[in-house]
Amino acid sequence: MDLGIKVKKQKYFLAAAFLFFGLAAFCQKENALLRQGNRDFNKGDYKEAEKNYRKALEVNKQSEKGQFNLGTAVYKNNNFEESAKIYTNLAGSTADKDVKSKVFHNLGNSLLQSKEYEKSIGAYKNALMNDPKNKDTKYNLEYARMMLKKQQQQQQQNKDNKDKKDDKKDQKDKKDENKDQNKNQDQQKPPQDQKKISKEDADRMLEALKNDEKKTMQKVKKQKAKVQVTGIEKDW
């Protein structure tokens, strides 16, 4: 019985030893890749650094250092949308206040580069909640607020310019509409003789009209007299 217990203890010891050495090997491989990524990063080779950080995360997906460094390398490669996703995920998983502050700071930077100023302000505020004394975060927060104000002013100016442009277009459309209406009215009017006449010609035309009027009146009087005479004769 005692021998059997010793054998079991030896088996448990060997299993624990294998587990320990296996974890140590994984840690060594992860750390080696992280160190290589750091060397590449410090040389300014951010693409190569990104590759090594991704390899380190293949060894240990939960590595906070690997996630943080990958986010920084991705940020340096101007992929701000992905870096924001990486930092957002890390911010939700880490409990370390110091790490959380740095993660939110970098998240704010990623959002700032994407011109998402309102969201970046929120990220910087979260960073300061975890590290209220961070001067860099305070500076970036004020800068983000300034950029948000400029963005809002620009949006308002663009809106005002669009409204003015629309008003001018409406006024032009109304003028064109009135012009078309006047044109149609002119077309409906009888054509007029645009030829100018002299005063003498005008007087002669007026005299002729008067003479024609006299002749017409005389004819009307004659017709009336004839009718009257006929009627009188009938009445007798």
C-alpha positions in Angstrom: 0.0 0.0 0.0 2.7 2.4 0.9 4.6 1.6 -2.3 1.5 2.3 -4.4 1.0 5.7 -2.8 4.6 6.6 -3.5 4.2 5.6 -7.2 1.1 7.8 -7.5 2.9 10.7 -5.9 5.7 10.3 -8.3 3.2 10.3 -11.3 1.6 13.5 -10.0 5.0 15.1 -9.5 6.1 14.1 -13.1 2.8 15.5 -14.5 3.2 18.7 -12.6 6.8 19.0 -13.7 5.9 18.5 -17.4 3.1 21.1 -17.0 5.5 23.5 -15.3 8.2 23.1 -18.0 5.6 23.3 -20.7 4.3 26.6 -19.4 7.8 27.9 -19.0 8.6 27.0 -22.6 5.4 28.8 -23.8 6.3 31.8 -21.7 9.9 31.8 -23.1 8.6 31.7 -26.6 6.1 34.4 -26.0 8.6 36.6 -24.3 11.2 36.0 -27.1 8.6 37.1 -29.7 7.7 40.2 -27.6 11.3 41.2 -27.2 11.9 40.8 -30.9 8.8 42.9 -31.6 10.1 45.5 -29.3 13.5 45.6 -31.0 11.7 46.0 -34.4 9.5 48.7 -32.9 12.4 50.7 -31.5 14.1 50.5 -35.0 10.9 52.0 -36.5 10.1 48.8 -38.4 6.4 48.8 -37.2 5.2 46.2 -39.7 7.8 43.6 -38.6 7.0 44.5 -35.0 3.3 43.9 -35.7 4.1 40.5 -37.1 6.0 39.4 -34.0 3.4 40.7 -31.6 0.7 38.7 -33.5 2.9 35.6 -33.3 3.3 36.2 -29.5 -0.5 36.4 -29.2 -0.8 33.1 -31.1 1.2 31.6 -28.2 -0.8 33.4 -25.5 -4.0 35.1 -26.6 -4.5 36.5 -23.1 -1.2 38.4 -23.0 -1.9 42.0 -22.0 1.6 43.0 -23.1 1.1 41.3 -26.5 -2.3 43.0 -27.0 -1.1 46.4 -25.8 2.1 46.3 -28.0 0.2 45.0 -31.0 -2.3 47.9 -30.7 0.6 50.4 -30.6 2.3 48.8 -33.6 -1.0 48.8 -35.6 -1.5 52.5 -34.5 2.0 53.3 -35.9 1.0 51.6 -39.1 -1.8 54.2 -39.4 -4.5 51.5 -39.0 -6.4 53.5 -36.4 -9.7 51.6 -36.7 -8.1 48.3 -35.8 -6.0 49.8 -33.0 -9.1 51.3 -31.5 -10.7 47.8 -31.5 -7.7 46.2 -29.9 -7.5 48.8 -27.1 -11.3 48.6 -26.6 -11.1 44.8 -26.0 -8.1 45.2 -23.7 -9.8 47.9 -21.7 -12.7 45.6 -21.1 -10.5 42.7 -20.0 -7.8 44.2 -17.8 -8.3 45.0 -14.1 -5.0 46.8 -13.6 -5.7 50.5 -13.2 -2.2 51.5 -14.6 -2.7 49.4 -17.7 -6.3 50.6 -18.0 -5.2 54.2 -18.0 -2.6 53.6 -20.7 -5.0 51.6 -22.8 -7.7 54.3 -22.6 -5.1 57.0 -23.4 -4.0 55.1 -26.6 -7.7 54.4 -27.4 -8.2 58.2 -27.2 -5.3 58.7 -29.6 -6.7 56.2 -32.1 -10.1 57.9 -32.0 -8.5 61.3 -32.3 -6.7 60.3 -35.4 -10.0 59.0 -36.9 -11.5 62.5 -36.1 -14.0 60.9 -33.7 -13.4 63.7 -31.3 -16.4 63.1 -29.0 -15.5 59.5 -28.5 -11.8 60.3 -27.9 -12.8 62.8 -25.2 -14.7 59.9 -23.5 -11.6 57.7 -23.7 -9.3 60.3 -22.2 -11.7 60.9 -19.3 -11.7 57.2 -18.6 -7.9 57.3 -18.7 -7.9 60.1 -16.1 -10.3 58.2 -13.9 -7.6 55.5 -13.6 -4.7 58.0 -13.4 -5.8 61.5 -12.6 -2.2 62.9 -12.6 -1.3 62.0 -16.2 -0.4 65.3 -17.8 -0.2 63.9 -21.4 -3.8 62.6 -21.1 -4.9 66.0 -19.8 -3.3 67.8 -22.7 -4.8 65.4 -25.2 -8.2 65.8 -23.6 -8.1 69.6 -24.1 -6.8 69.2 -27.6 -9.7 66.8 -28.4 -12.2 69.3 -27.0 -10.7 72.0 -29.2 -10.8 69.9 -32.3 -14.4 68.9 -31.5 -15.4 72.6 -31.2 -13.7 73.3 -34.6 -15.5 70.3 -36.2 -18.8 71.5 -34.9 -18.2 75.0 -36.1 -17.2 73.7 -39.5 -20.3 71.5 -39.7 -22.4 74.5 -38.8 -20.7 76.7 -41.4 -21.2 74.0 -44.1 -24.9 73.8 -43.1 -25.2 77.6 -43.3 -23.5 77.7 -46.7 -25.8 74.9 -47.9 -28.8 76.8 -46.7 -27.6 79.9 -48.5 -26.9 78.0 -51.6 -30.4 76.4 -51.5 -32.0 79.9 -50.9 -30.1 81.3 -53.9 -31.2 78.3 -56.0 -34.8 78.8 -54.9 -34.6 82.5 -55.8 -33.1 81.7 -59.1 -35.8 79.1 -59.8 -38.5 81.7 -58.9 -36.9 84.3 -61.2 -36.7 81.8 -64.0 -40.3 80.8 -63.4 -41.4 84.4 -63.5 -39.3 85.0 -66.6 -41.0 82.0 -68.3 -44.4 83.3 -67.3 -43.7 86.7 -68.7 -42.4 85.1 -71.8 -45.5 83.1 -72.2 -47.7 86.2 -71.6 -45.7 88.1 -74.2 -46.2 85.2 -76.6 -50.0 85.3 -76.0 -50.2 89.0 -76.7 -51.0 90.0 -80.3 -48.0 91.1 -82.3 -47.4 94.8 -82.3 -46.0 96.9 -85.0 -42.7 98.0 -83.6 -42.2 100.5 -86.5 -42.1 104.1 -85.2 -44.3 106.8 -87.0 -43.8 110.5 -87.2 -46.2 113.1 -85.6 -47.5 114.1 -89.1 -48.3 110.5 -89.9 -50.1 110.1 -86.6 -52.1 113.3 -87.2 -53.1 112.1 -90.7 -54.2 108.7 -89.3 -56.2 110.4 -86.6 -57.9 112.7 -89.1 -58.7 109.8 -91.3 -60.2 107.9 -88.4 -62.4 111.0 -87.6 -63.6 111.2 -91.2 -64.4 107.5 -91.2 -66.3 108.0 -88.0 -68.3 110.9 -89.5 -69.2 108.8 -92.5 -70.2 105.9 -90.3 -72.4 108.2 -88.1 -74.1 109.7 -91.2 -74.9 106.2 -92.5 -76.3 105.2 -89.1 -78.4 108.4 -89.0 -79.8 107.7 -92.5 -80.7 104.2 -91.6 -82.4 105.4 -88.4 -84.3 108.1 -90.3 -85.4 105.6 -93.0 -86.7 103.3 -90.3 -88.4 106.0 -88.5 -90.1 107.4 -91.6 -91.3 104.0 -92.5 -92.6 103.5 -89.1 -94.4 106.8 -89.1 -96.0 106.1 -92.4 -97.2 102.8 -91.1 -98.6 104.3 -88.0 -100.8 106.7 -90.1 
